Amino acid sequence: MSESKLMAWTLKILAAGACCVLAGCHSPVAMPPNLFPANAAGGWRLVVAREVPVSEAPDPVPRNEIDWLREGLYEGPGKIAARVYALSSATVGLELSQRWRPSADTVFFNRGRFFIVVKWQAAERQALESFVRELQGRLGPPDSLTRS
Protein backbone atom coordinates (compact mmCIF):
# COMPACT_ATOMS: atom_id res chain seq x y z
CA MET A 1 0.00 0.00 0.00
CA SER A 2 1.40 3.40 -0.94
CA GLU A 3 1.95 6.04 1.69
CA SER A 4 -0.79 8.32 0.28
CA LYS A 5 -3.35 5.49 0.30
CA LEU A 6 -2.37 4.57 3.85
CA MET A 7 -2.75 8.21 4.91
CA ALA A 8 -6.18 8.48 3.24
CA TRP A 9 -7.29 5.21 4.86
CA THR A 10 -6.07 6.43 8.29
CA LEU A 11 -7.93 9.74 7.91
CA LYS A 12 -11.16 7.90 7.01
CA ILE A 13 -10.84 5.69 10.08
CA LEU A 14 -10.16 8.69 12.32
CA ALA A 15 -13.10 10.63 10.86
CA ALA A 16 -15.44 7.67 11.37
CA GLY A 17 -14.21 7.27 14.94
CA ALA A 18 -14.69 10.97 15.66
CA CYS A 19 -18.28 10.80 14.37
CA CYS A 20 -19.00 7.82 16.62
CA VAL A 21 -17.55 9.58 19.64
CA LEU A 22 -19.45 12.81 18.97
CA ALA A 23 -22.70 10.93 18.51
CA GLY A 24 -22.19 9.30 21.90
CA CYS A 25 -21.37 12.57 23.71
CA HIS A 26 -24.99 13.34 24.55
CA SER A 27 -25.47 13.60 28.30
CA PRO A 28 -28.98 13.61 29.79
CA VAL A 29 -30.16 16.90 31.27
CA ALA A 30 -30.59 16.99 35.05
CA MET A 31 -34.01 17.62 36.54
CA PRO A 32 -34.22 21.10 38.09
CA PRO A 33 -34.65 21.03 41.88
CA ASN A 34 -38.21 21.43 43.13
CA LEU A 35 -39.63 21.20 39.60
CA PHE A 36 -43.17 20.65 40.89
CA PRO A 37 -43.48 22.18 44.38
CA ALA A 38 -46.31 21.23 46.77
CA ASN A 39 -47.70 24.78 46.50
CA ALA A 40 -47.24 26.92 43.41
CA ALA A 41 -47.89 30.57 42.62
CA GLY A 42 -51.52 31.42 41.95
CA GLY A 43 -52.95 29.17 44.67
CA TRP A 44 -52.17 25.81 43.06
CA ARG A 45 -51.71 22.64 45.15
CA LEU A 46 -49.80 19.66 43.78
CA VAL A 47 -51.98 16.55 43.54
CA VAL A 48 -49.38 14.25 42.01
CA ALA A 49 -45.97 14.50 40.38
CA ARG A 50 -44.72 11.56 38.40
CA GLU A 51 -42.23 10.36 35.86
CA VAL A 52 -43.98 9.38 32.65
CA PRO A 53 -42.41 6.62 30.52
CA VAL A 54 -41.23 8.10 27.23
CA SER A 55 -43.29 5.48 25.37
CA GLU A 56 -46.44 6.95 27.00
CA ALA A 57 -45.73 10.60 26.17
CA PRO A 58 -49.13 12.11 25.27
CA ASP A 59 -47.80 14.95 23.11
CA PRO A 60 -46.35 14.80 19.58
CA VAL A 61 -42.73 15.04 20.70
CA PRO A 62 -40.28 12.72 18.88
CA ARG A 63 -39.70 9.83 21.31
CA ASN A 64 -36.08 9.40 20.26
CA GLU A 65 -35.36 13.01 21.32
CA ILE A 66 -36.78 12.71 24.89
CA ASP A 67 -34.35 12.07 27.78
CA TRP A 68 -37.12 12.06 30.37
CA LEU A 69 -40.65 13.34 30.96
CA ARG A 70 -42.16 14.58 34.25
CA GLU A 71 -45.76 15.57 34.86
CA GLY A 72 -47.27 17.59 37.68
CA LEU A 73 -51.04 17.71 38.26
CA TYR A 74 -52.34 20.69 40.24
CA GLU A 75 -55.69 21.81 41.63
CA GLY A 76 -56.69 25.23 42.85
CA PRO A 77 -58.55 27.85 40.84
CA GLY A 78 -59.11 25.13 38.21
CA LYS A 79 -56.98 22.15 37.21
CA ILE A 80 -53.55 22.08 35.56
CA ALA A 81 -51.49 19.32 33.97
CA ALA A 82 -47.90 20.48 33.39
CA ARG A 83 -45.52 18.27 31.41
CA VAL A 84 -41.78 18.96 31.23
CA TYR A 85 -39.85 17.18 28.49
CA ALA A 86 -36.07 17.02 28.83
CA LEU A 87 -34.75 16.81 25.29
CA SER A 88 -31.57 15.65 23.62
CA SER A 89 -30.76 19.19 22.50
CA ALA A 90 -31.92 22.80 22.71
CA THR A 91 -32.40 22.74 18.93
CA VAL A 92 -35.16 20.14 19.29
CA GLY A 93 -36.97 22.36 21.83
CA LEU A 94 -36.73 25.37 19.53
CA GLU A 95 -38.04 23.38 16.56
CA LEU A 96 -40.94 22.04 18.64
CA SER A 97 -41.92 25.52 19.80
CA GLN A 98 -41.85 26.81 16.22
CA ARG A 99 -43.88 23.94 14.76
CA TRP A 100 -46.29 23.25 17.64
CA ARG A 101 -49.94 23.67 16.77
CA PRO A 102 -51.83 25.84 19.25
CA SER A 103 -54.85 24.23 20.91
CA ALA A 104 -57.53 25.40 23.31
CA ASP A 105 -56.64 25.64 27.01
CA THR A 106 -52.97 24.89 26.35
CA VAL A 107 -49.75 26.86 26.51
CA PHE A 108 -46.30 25.64 25.51
CA PHE A 109 -42.77 27.03 25.62
CA ASN A 110 -39.17 25.92 25.51
CA ARG A 111 -36.25 26.66 27.80
CA GLY A 112 -32.97 25.33 26.39
CA ARG A 113 -33.23 21.54 26.46
CA PHE A 114 -36.69 21.65 28.09
CA PHE A 115 -40.04 21.74 26.27
CA ILE A 116 -43.07 22.42 28.44
CA VAL A 117 -46.78 21.84 27.79
CA VAL A 118 -49.34 23.18 30.27
CA LYS A 119 -53.01 22.22 29.84
CA TRP A 120 -55.78 23.53 32.05
CA GLN A 121 -59.46 23.17 32.82
CA ALA A 122 -61.57 26.09 34.06
CA ALA A 123 -58.52 27.96 35.35
CA GLU A 124 -58.53 31.62 36.31
CA ARG A 125 -56.30 33.53 33.92
CA GLN A 126 -54.23 35.38 36.55
CA ALA A 127 -53.64 32.21 38.58
CA LEU A 128 -52.60 30.34 35.44
CA GLU A 129 -50.21 33.12 34.39
CA SER A 130 -48.64 33.09 37.87
CA PHE A 131 -48.15 29.32 37.68
CA VAL A 132 -46.53 29.48 34.22
CA ARG A 133 -44.25 32.37 35.22
CA GLU A 134 -43.08 30.46 38.30
CA LEU A 135 -42.47 27.29 36.26
CA GLN A 136 -40.46 29.29 33.73
CA GLY A 137 -38.40 30.71 36.60
CA ARG A 138 -37.68 27.24 38.00
CA LEU A 139 -36.32 26.20 34.59
CA GLY A 140 -34.10 29.29 34.43
CA PRO A 141 -33.80 32.00 31.81
CA PRO A 142 -33.50 30.63 28.26
CA ASP A 143 -30.05 32.12 27.69
CA SER A 144 -28.55 30.67 30.87
CA LEU A 145 -29.11 27.05 29.83
CA THR A 146 -26.49 25.03 28.02
CA ARG A 147 -27.26 24.85 24.33
CA SER A 148 -26.62 21.57 22.56
C-alpha positions as CSV (number, residue, x, y, z in Angstrom):
1,M,0.0,0.0,0.0
2,S,1.4,3.4,-0.9
3,E,2.0,6.0,1.7
4,S,-0.8,8.3,0.3
5,K,-3.3,5.5,0.3
6,L,-2.4,4.6,3.8
7,M,-2.7,8.2,4.9
8,A,-6.2,8.5,3.2
9,W,-7.3,5.2,4.9
10,T,-6.1,6.4,8.3
11,L,-7.9,9.7,7.9
12,K,-11.2,7.9,7.0
13,I,-10.8,5.7,10.1
14,L,-10.2,8.7,12.3
15,A,-13.1,10.6,10.9
16,A,-15.4,7.7,11.4
17,G,-14.2,7.3,14.9
18,A,-14.7,11.0,15.7
19,C,-18.3,10.8,14.4
20,C,-19.0,7.8,16.6
21,V,-17.5,9.6,19.6
22,L,-19.5,12.8,19.0
23,A,-22.7,10.9,18.5
24,G,-22.2,9.3,21.9
25,C,-21.4,12.6,23.7
26,H,-25.0,13.3,24.6
27,S,-25.5,13.6,28.3
28,P,-29.0,13.6,29.8
29,V,-30.2,16.9,31.3
30,A,-30.6,17.0,35.0
31,M,-34.0,17.6,36.5
32,P,-34.2,21.1,38.1
33,P,-34.7,21.0,41.9
34,N,-38.2,21.4,43.1
35,L,-39.6,21.2,39.6
36,F,-43.2,20.6,40.9
37,P,-43.5,22.2,44.4
38,A,-46.3,21.2,46.8
39,N,-47.7,24.8,46.5
40,A,-47.2,26.9,43.4
41,A,-47.9,30.6,42.6
42,G,-51.5,31.4,41.9
43,G,-53.0,29.2,44.7
44,W,-52.2,25.8,43.1
45,R,-51.7,22.6,45.1
46,L,-49.8,19.7,43.8
47,V,-52.0,16.6,43.5
48,V,-49.4,14.2,42.0
49,A,-46.0,14.5,40.4
50,R,-44.7,11.6,38.4
51,E,-42.2,10.4,35.9
52,V,-44.0,9.4,32.6
53,P,-42.4,6.6,30.5
54,V,-41.2,8.1,27.2
55,S,-43.3,5.5,25.4
56,E,-46.4,7.0,27.0
57,A,-45.7,10.6,26.2
58,P,-49.1,12.1,25.3
59,D,-47.8,15.0,23.1
60,P,-46.4,14.8,19.6
61,V,-42.7,15.0,20.7
62,P,-40.3,12.7,18.9
63,R,-39.7,9.8,21.3
64,N,-36.1,9.4,20.3
65,E,-35.4,13.0,21.3
66,I,-36.8,12.7,24.9
67,D,-34.3,12.1,27.8
68,W,-37.1,12.1,30.4
69,L,-40.6,13.3,31.0
70,R,-42.2,14.6,34.2
71,E,-45.8,15.6,34.9
72,G,-47.3,17.6,37.7
73,L,-51.0,17.7,38.3
74,Y,-52.3,20.7,40.2
75,E,-55.7,21.8,41.6
76,G,-56.7,25.2,42.9
77,P,-58.6,27.9,40.8
78,G,-59.1,25.1,38.2
79,K,-57.0,22.2,37.2
80,I,-53.5,22.1,35.6
81,A,-51.5,19.3,34.0
82,A,-47.9,20.5,33.4
83,R,-45.5,18.3,31.4
84,V,-41.8,19.0,31.2
85,Y,-39.9,17.2,28.5
86,A,-36.1,17.0,28.8
87,L,-34.8,16.8,25.3
88,S,-31.6,15.6,23.6
89,S,-30.8,19.2,22.5
90,A,-31.9,22.8,22.7
91,T,-32.4,22.7,18.9
92,V,-35.2,20.1,19.3
93,G,-37.0,22.4,21.8
94,L,-36.7,25.4,19.5
95,E,-38.0,23.4,16.6
96,L,-40.9,22.0,18.6
97,S,-41.9,25.5,19.8
98,Q,-41.8,26.8,16.2
99,R,-43.9,23.9,14.8
100,W,-46.3,23.3,17.6
101,R,-49.9,23.7,16.8
102,P,-51.8,25.8,19.3
103,S,-54.8,24.2,20.9
104,A,-57.5,25.4,23.3
105,D,-56.6,25.6,27.0
106,T,-53.0,24.9,26.4
107,V,-49.8,26.9,26.5
108,F,-46.3,25.6,25.5
109,F,-42.8,27.0,25.6
110,N,-39.2,25.9,25.5
111,R,-36.2,26.7,27.8
112,G,-33.0,25.3,26.4
113,R,-33.2,21.5,26.5
114,F,-36.7,21.7,28.1
115,F,-40.0,21.7,26.3
116,I,-43.1,22.4,28.4
117,V,-46.8,21.8,27.8
118,V,-49.3,23.2,30.3
119,K,-53.0,22.2,29.8
120,W,-55.8,23.5,32.0
121,Q,-59.5,23.2,32.8
122,A,-61.6,26.1,34.1
123,A,-58.5,28.0,35.4
124,E,-58.5,31.6,36.3
125,R,-56.3,33.5,33.9
126,Q,-54.2,35.4,36.5
127,A,-53.6,32.2,38.6
128,L,-52.6,30.3,35.4
129,E,-50.2,33.1,34.4
130,S,-48.6,33.1,37.9
131,F,-48.1,29.3,37.7
132,V,-46.5,29.5,34.2
133,R,-44.2,32.4,35.2
134,E,-43.1,30.5,38.3
135,L,-42.5,27.3,36.3
136,Q,-40.5,29.3,33.7
137,G,-38.4,30.7,36.6
138,R,-37.7,27.2,38.0
139,L,-36.3,26.2,34.6
140,G,-34.1,29.3,34.4
141,P,-33.8,32.0,31.8
142,P,-33.5,30.6,28.3
143,D,-30.1,32.1,27.7
144,S,-28.5,30.7,30.9
145,L,-29.1,27.0,29.8
146,T,-26.5,25.0,28.0
147,R,-27.3,24.8,24.3
148,S,-26.6,21.6,22.6
